[in-house]
Amino acid sequence: MTTATANKIGRAAVRAANSIVNLAVLVVILLLVAVAVYAIWDSDRVYRAADAAQYAVYKPSAEEEESISFAELQAINPDVFSWLTVYGTNIDYPVTQGANNEKYVTTDAFGKYSLSGAIFLDFMNSSDFGDFNSILYGHHMEKQTMFGEIGLFSAKTYFDDHAYGNLYYDGKNHGLEFFAFLHADAYDSGIFTPRIDGDEARQRYLGNLLEKSRYTRDIGVTTDDHIILLSTCSSDSTNGRDILVARITDERCSDPFIVEEKGDTYWQQASVDRQSGIWERVPLWARIGLFAIPLLLIVCVLMNRRKRSKEQRK
C-alpha cells in the first residue's frame, strides 16, 4: 500500500469518525432540549390541573340552598361533598373524602389521576363536620394553587388580615373563623388525631393546639365548638406542616375582600408565587445546564468543523 493510499484511507477514517461524533452530539442536544421542553410542559400541566378556576363553574351558589352546579360535580365524582373557600386567597376548591388518606393525594376532584391531587377530609372524620376536630389536607403548591397560600399565614400581618372563610356542606353555607396558625411535625399525634371525644380530651387537644400556635386570635373557642384544620407541607422542614385552624359557625361569614363599587363587585386578590412541577423540582444548576450544555456542544461542533476545514485546505 502506497503512502498516498494510506493517507487517503486515514483521512476517510477521520471524516467518518467526525461524522459519528457530530451525529452523537446532535442526538444529545436534541435529547436535552426534549427533556427541557417536557419538563416545562409537565409543570404547566400540573398547575393548570390544580387551578381553582377549572372548578369555578361547579361552585355552590350563595343564594341557593341546593346548588345544581355542585350536584353536577358530585355526579362526576360522588366523593365530593363540600366546598372550601378562604377569603382573600385562591383557596376555593371542592372537598373530597376517600376510603383512605392516600387516594386524593394523586387524584383530583374529578376522580382522575393528577399530581396536584385534591383537597380532602381525613377518612376518619365525619363528612357532616360533626366531629370536634376535622382535618383537611392539600398539597403545598405555588402559583396560587391548592394549599400553597397556607404558608403565607406565617406572616403576622397576613394572618391578621385573613380571618374568615366559607365551608359549604349539607346543602348550605357555613362560616369559618380562623383563630390559629401553627407549624407542626407530620407525626405529631397530639395534632393529627381526628375526631377527639370527651370533654377532657378535647380540652387537652385545644390547649395543645393553642400552645403550639405561632399566632392566635381570641374568639372564645370552646370544646363545644367544631374546629377544622387546614394542613399542608411546609418548606421550613422535611416533615413540617403548616396548619391553619378555624371554628365552623352556622352563619355564613361575609367576605371582607369583596367591595362594591358603582354596582359592580370586585375581588381584592392576594398575591403569592410558588410551584412544584417537574421543572420546578429540577435544581437551578441543572436547569441552566439543560440549556448551557447544548450551546457548548454546538460551539464544539462548529469549532471542530472549522478545524477540519482548515486541515482539508492544507
KELUMZA-662961 format. One record per residue: residue in one letter; y, z, x of N, C-alpha, C in turn. Coordinates in steps of 0.001 Angstrom, whole numbers, plus 500000, padded with zeros to 6 digits. Example, Ala and Ser with C-alpha at 12.3 -4.5 7.8 and 13.67 -1.06 7.14 Angstrom:
2
A494310507800513190495500507800512300496700507800513200 S497750507080512850498940507140513670500030507870512900 
END
This chain:
314
M498805500000500851500000500000500000501247500000500888 T502137499091500608503354498991501421504325500115501072 T505256500306502000506273501351501782507125501041500563 A507476499759500350508303499367499202507601499670497887 T506263499362497877505493499630496654505425501122496376 A505216501904497440505141503355497289506468503918496764 N507589503385497300508906503841496832509123503486495371 K508639502263495006508796501821493614508019502725492668 I506778503029493078505953503918492246506587505314492162 G507112505777493282507749507102493301508943507166492368 R509784506089492395510954506071491507510530506027490041 A509450505268489782508953505202488407508457506566487942 A507773507270488851507276508615488510508435509579488244 V509482509455489071510662510310488880511327510031487543 R511453508719487210512068508367485922511238508894484750 A509907508779484869509031509274483802509172510787483644 A509219511485484795509369512941484754510706513331484128 N511772512594484511513086512873483947513102512645482432 S512417511586481992512359511299480565511654512418479810 I510571512908480413509827514006479787510694515265479697 V511397515558480804512281516728480830513388516595479784 N513993515412479721515062515180478742514559515347477314 L513344514824477057512772514958475721512507516415475379 A511993517166476351511717518591476129513004519358475859 V514046519030476640515342519682476437515891519375475053 L515774518120474637516257517721473315515522518464472211 V514195518586472364513395519308471370513836520771471288 V514058521400472434514504522802472465515854522953471782 I516764522022472078518091522072471454517979521970469941 L517172521020469472517010520830468032516382522061467371 L515416522670468064514780523871467520515770525027467418 L516585525208468471517583526284468456518613526070467352 V519064524840467207520024524529466144519397524768464782 A518130524368464612517433524560463344517302526047463008 V516984526867464028516868528313463813518210528898463376 A519291528492464036520622528990463692521014528588462269 V520758527330461918521101526849460575520290527586459520 Y518990527791459797518148528504458841518611529945458665 A518955530604459767519400531998459685520656532118458838 I521608531200459034522842531219458245522538530952456779 W521675529963456524521300529644455141520599530812454480 D519690531471455222518937532590454663519856533755454307 S520801534059455183521730535152454912522576534860453680 D523030533621453579523822533244452412522987533358451141 R521725532975451206520833533052450049520613534495449624 V520432535394450603520210536806450310521409537398449579 Y522617537064450041523798537647449425524129537028448073 R523821535753447920524022535153446602523066535775445592 A521850536093446033520872536722445145521290538137444773 A522032538801445674522448540183445427523791540291444725 D524492539192444578525825539199443981525770539646442526 A526590540640442193526612541165440827527032540103439822 A527745539069440281528252538043439370527131537305438647 Q525960537190439286524866536453438656524300537190437445 Y524596538499437344524104539284436211525174539504435133 A526404539105435437527531539435434566527331538987433125 V526698537837432926526510537309431582525605538213430736 Y524807539046431394523884539926430675524437541335430458 K525626541594430978526177542949430890526424543347429439 P526012544561429056526226545023427681527709545064427339 S528021544694426122529410544712425677529819546128425329 A531026546489425724531534547838425447531776548054423961 E532005546965423231532311547074421804531059547121420930 E529916546648421479528717546558420669527683547583421112 E527125548305420175526090549278420493524814548568420934 E524456547491420231523285546706420595523756545396421215 S523518545224422485524013544052423190522959542945423206 I523321541789422631522399540658422605522143540142424017 S523201540072424821523049539553426182522117540431427013 F522243541740426863521393542666427603519945542535427142 A519754542338425861518399542151425312517758540899425888 E518570539887426163518050538653426758517510538916428163 L518221539757428916517750540100430259516468540925430170 Q516393541819429197515188542616429015513995541744428625 A514270540661427910513198539735427547512654539027428794 I513552538782429759513132538166431023512334539166431853 N512832540414431913512163541462432675512216542778431894 P511126543169431260511090544399430455511359545672431249 D511292545606432582511566546796433402513055547134433453 V513900546226432985515337546502432919515598547371431690 F516293548483431884516510549392430752517917549985430704 S518704549752431745520014550398431828520976549495432594 W522247549907432611523266549172433369524214550170434012 L524422550010435325525272550925436094526560550253436521 T527674550938436317528983550458436770529722551591437462 V530187551348438671531042552299439383532434551694439412 Y533356552301438702534696551733438559535397551582439909 G536061550449440061536811550188441283535978549619442399 T534700549319442125533814548715443118533111547520442478 N532287546850443271531470545754442754530078546223442351 I529873547519442287528599548061441803528596547941440285 D527957546884439805527977546556438381526679545802438075 Y525577546555438014524245545953438007523342546508436902 P522364545695436508521301546211435646520434547167436442 V519814548118435755518956549105436404517520548896435946 T516604548946436888515185548747436599514399550027436892 Q513150550032436446512232551111436825510822550544436852 G510144550712437987508788550216438139507761551327438064 A506505550971438206505428551950438186505377552749439484 N506131552284440498506250552997441768507623552689442347 N507906553277443502509220553079444119509226551961445161 E508180551131445164508111550033446115508467548690445478 K508134548522444220508273547216443579509668546633443714 Y510686547395443332512037546830443283512807546941444599 V512088547270445654512677547163446987512804545692447365 T511838544889446911511851543454447212511691542598445948 T512089543121444807512051542375443544513397542534442860 D513997541430442398515306541535441751515164541867440272 A516295541984439595516287542382438183515699541313437268 F515536540095437789514881539042437014513359539094437183 G512887540000438043511461540117438291510960539179439360 K511860538571440124511490537625441163511601538275442545 Y510812537748443492510877538267444857512267538045445442 S512811539081446052514135538988446664514284540099447695 L514796539745448881515021540748449916516088541753449511 S516962541361448594518030542274448162517536543289447149 G516355543033446540515793543972445589516650544159444358 A516585545350443774517357545671442578517727547147442617 I518657547536441770518947548953441584517824549511440715 F517169550587441168516055551090440374516029552619440319 L515507553107439195515368554540438959514042555012439530 D514033556207440118512795556771440636511726556748439541 F510529556311439909509478556133438899509065557438438231 M509401558586438859509058559878438279510064560339437227 N511240559700437204512277560095436248512045559484434875 S512589560149433870512550559632432505513636558570432337 S513304557462431689514253556354431537515372556656430537 D515293557797429849516397558174428957517381559116429647 F517194559285430974518053560143431798518138561558431233 G517029561992430638516984563338430079516655564399431104 D516270563998432318515975564976433369517261565605433887 F517117566775434475518283567423435064518865566563436181 N517975566048437053518439565196438153517644563897438185 S518347562776438110517748561447438205518243560791439492 I517400559937440100517761559310441371517684557795441249 L518783557122441570518827555663441617518861555216443072 Y518125554149443372518082553612444726518594552174444741 G519201551798445849519660550424446031519868550149447508 H519689548885447908519871548523449309521328548666449732 H521502549049451001522837549069451596523121547662452122 M523980546936451435524318545580451849525831545432451911 E526266544526452774527690544262452864528070543150451896 K529262542618452082529814541590451212529875542045449760 Q530108543364449582530326543929448259529148543704447327 T527930543871447829526744543687447010525856544924447024 M525076545081445946524169546202445758524906547538445993 F524287548441446784524908549752447024525680549791448349 G526127548642448821526832548579450092528132549347450123 E528720549584448946530007550282448909529881551798448807 I528661552294448655528478553749448585529003554413449855 G528789553777451005529248554342452266530747554520452349 L531484553746451550532944553874451567533412555233451058 F532552555900450272532916557215449738532937558277450829 S532510557920452043532587558865453159534034559100453582 A534940558232453118536372558432453362536940559264452207 K537627560333452530538120561273451514539018560586450492 T539893559716450956540804559051450027540047558160449052 Y538989557503449549538192556634448676537439557472447646 F536880558581448088536184559490447174537148560006446099 D538349560372446507539334560893445555539773559838444543 D539845558594444979540366557528444113539319556933443175 H538036557198443440536967556599442632536138557714442003 A536565558166440866535967559353440249535096559058439033 Y535106557805438556534416557544437285533564556278437325 G532651556217436367531806555044436198531223555029434803 N530278554118434574529665553988433257528166553739433412 L527388554328432515525936554149432514525500553800431096 Y525011552583430932524551552114429624523047552306429507 Y522619553003428463521194553143428173521032553616426725 D519848553405426200519565553747424799520558553104423837 G521033551911424190521885551161423280523336551585423234 K523790552465424153525200552852424148525672553233425546 N526977553293425705527584553616426989527747555124427149 H527562555571428386527769556974428745528682557030429971 G529450558089430053530371558229431177529699558803432416 L530244558473433580529816559052434851531028559700435501 E530883560967435862531938561693436571531406562065437958 F531893561372438978531400561606440337532003562884440902 F531124563763441361531634565061441821531187565432443237 A530364564617443877529933564957445243529507563713446009 F529728563768447306529222562741448225528616563463449417 L527400563051449801526754563704450926525930562726451737 H525623563142452945524746562391453844523519563255454062 A522334562700453778521105563484453887520014562676454557 D518976563374454999517817562710455581516920562196454452 A516323561036454658515491560418453623514291561274453258 Y513886562172454170512709563002453929513077564425453513 D514315564607453100514771565923452645514298566142451209 S513218566899451062512660567143449728513575568005448870 G514495568702449505515447569508448745516453568659447994 I516536567365448370517439566423447698516639565382446915 F515623564811447565514887563704446967513649564173446197 T513874565121445307512841565567444379513388565409442967 P512920564406442228513453564174440887512923565171439856 R513564565178438715513214565984437523512863567433437855 I513836568142438428513693569575438696513668570326437371 D512677571237437210512546572016435970512805573489436240 G513278574177435210513517575618435312514936575912435761 D515557576896435137516949577235435439517147577638436894 E516249578473437420516404578939438795516242577784439787 A515244576951439541515026575807440437516203574839440375 R516730574633439194517887573744439049519104574313439759 Q519299575627439637520432576260440298520325576147441807 R519108576330442345518902576192443789519167574749444218 Y518675573821443424518861572408443751520346572054443763 L521070572472442722522501572176442629523271572839443763 G522919574086444073523582574788445171523342574104446503 N522117573674446733521777572966447968522522571643448064 L522625570961446938523332569684446887524803569863447260 L525434570843446660526862571076446910527101571584448330 E526168572398448826526308572943450183526251571835451234 K525416570820450992525267569740451952526290568623451757 S527086568716450721528046567651450405529202567638451391 R529631566448451732530810566283452579532073566490451759 Y532050565958450523533177566134449613532649566531448242 T533421567355447551533055567724446187534302567689445304 R534062567592444019535131567636443024534699568642441965 D535496569675441746535116570742440820535332570287439378 I534222569912438723534306569502437314533455570415436431 G533018571528437027532277572510436238530847572123435911 V530150571496436850528757571101436623527870572338436559 T526959572366435584526026573476435426524594572942435331 T523640573850435260522236573459435158521909572884433781 D522824572972432843522609572385431522523006570909431485 D523650570445432543524090569047432599522953568151433088 H523196566843432981522296565851433547523064565143434663 I522512565184435877523207564571437005522388563389437520 I523075562480438208522419561286438737522875561054440165 L521922560734441054522206560492442458522071559004442749 L523087558410443349523059557011443781522803557026445284 S521604556622445690521189556752447088521001555402447751 T521465555303449009521279554082449797521200554433451274 C520717553505452078520614553735453522521998553914454136 S522037554696455196523285554932455918523224554288457290 S524350553787457741524415553181459077524593554233460162 D524760555501459770525004556557460742523741557024461456 S522579556915460804521336557378461417520157556602460857 T519033556633461580517867555834461210517344556183459822 N517143557454459553516611557890458258517691558470457355 G518945558203457696520047558752456928520233558062455583 R520716558810454618521001558277453297522385558749452848 D523180557809452348524453558144451724524196558313450233 I524696559403449668524397559724448268525678560066447518 L525877559383446413527000559654445518526428560291444256 V526996561427443853526419562201442748527396562270441580 A526857562091440368527696562102439167527058562929438065 R527895563399437162527419564012435922527465562961434827 I526403562893434040526348561960432920526955562635431690 T527886561966431049528529562513429863528239561623428654 D528378562186427479528114561428426251529220560432425937 E530413560732426392531547559852426101531819558925427283 R532128557687426954532420556685427972533741557008428670 C533718557008430010534936557256430783535775555983430848 S537076556135430781537956554969430891538027554507432340 D538203553215432511538261552623433847539705552626434342 P540040553483435335541423553548435831541830552324436642 F540870551447436973541181550266437772541501549055436908 I541458549236435606541871548171434702543266548494434200 V544171547567434385545552547756433919545900546650432944 E546730546972431993547181545992431010548552545463431425 E548662544140431475549942543537431847550201542316430979 K551197542414430109551565541318429216550378540829428388 G549589541805427947548488541466427064547239540998427775 D547302540822429091546139540370429832545528541535430609 T544239541458430858543541542512431578543287542086433019 Y543595542990433930543382542711435346542549543839435949 W541677543470436869540869544487437553541311544593438997 Q541651545813439405542056546043440787540797546291441611 Q540439545319442422539173545344443155539289546032444505 A538260546808444816538202547443446130537760546420447171 S538023546711448433537686545763449498536675546369450462 V535680545563450850534668546014451812533978544781452379 D533342544933453552532609543805454129531478544290455027 R530242544172454547529038544462455317527956543489454896 Q526832543429455635525800542469455273524465542780455937 S523403542076455504522077542362456033521078541230455844 G521493539985456089520548538876456062519970538670457454 I519121537650457624518518537392458935519589537155459988 W520603536348459645521663536028460607522388537278461058 E522666538209460111523394539417460477522526540415461232 R521196540304461091520324541211461830520125540755463273 V520496539497463564520396538993464935521530539586465761 P521241540179466935522304540764467774523360539715468132 L524571540202468388525674539309468688525380538433469898 W524778539019470950524486538227472157523495537101471851 A522546537382470941521567536354470586522211535252469756 R523148535642468866523845534642468051524661533703468940 I525337534315469932526126533498470867525202532578471656 G524018533136472039523071532356472818522520531162472071 L522332531307470755521796530211469957522686528967470017 F523977529194470205524896528066470313525228527737471773 A525276528760472631525648528534474029524529527827474800 I523279528221474541522151527625475267522056526123475027 P522129525653473750522099524201473557523218523481474290 L524411524093474317525528523461475022525246523373476516 L524689524463477075524360524454478505523284523414478806 L522297523302477917521244522317478124521792520900478068 I522716520678477144523340519353477049524093519023478328 V524826520015478861525564519817480109524596519495481246 C523478520236481276522487519985482323521914518577482221 V521634518135481004521095516786480805522090515736481275 L523365515922480906524397514964481300524562514916482810 M524545516100483431524671516148484887523471515485485558 N522268515701484974521064515095485533521112513572485414 R521587513084484280521718511636484091522715511044485093 R523806511767485305524826511299486253524255511232487664 K523450512260488002522845512289489335521876511139489511 R521071510863488458520110509760488545520809508405488671 S521935508284487983522693507023488058523201506779489468 K523666507823490123524144507708491495523022507312492435 E521814507941492206520685507634493077520236506191492912 Q520269505702491684519847504329491429520805503311492029 R522090503695492142523066502778492710522963502684494227 K522287503688494839522185503684496314521182502635496787 
END
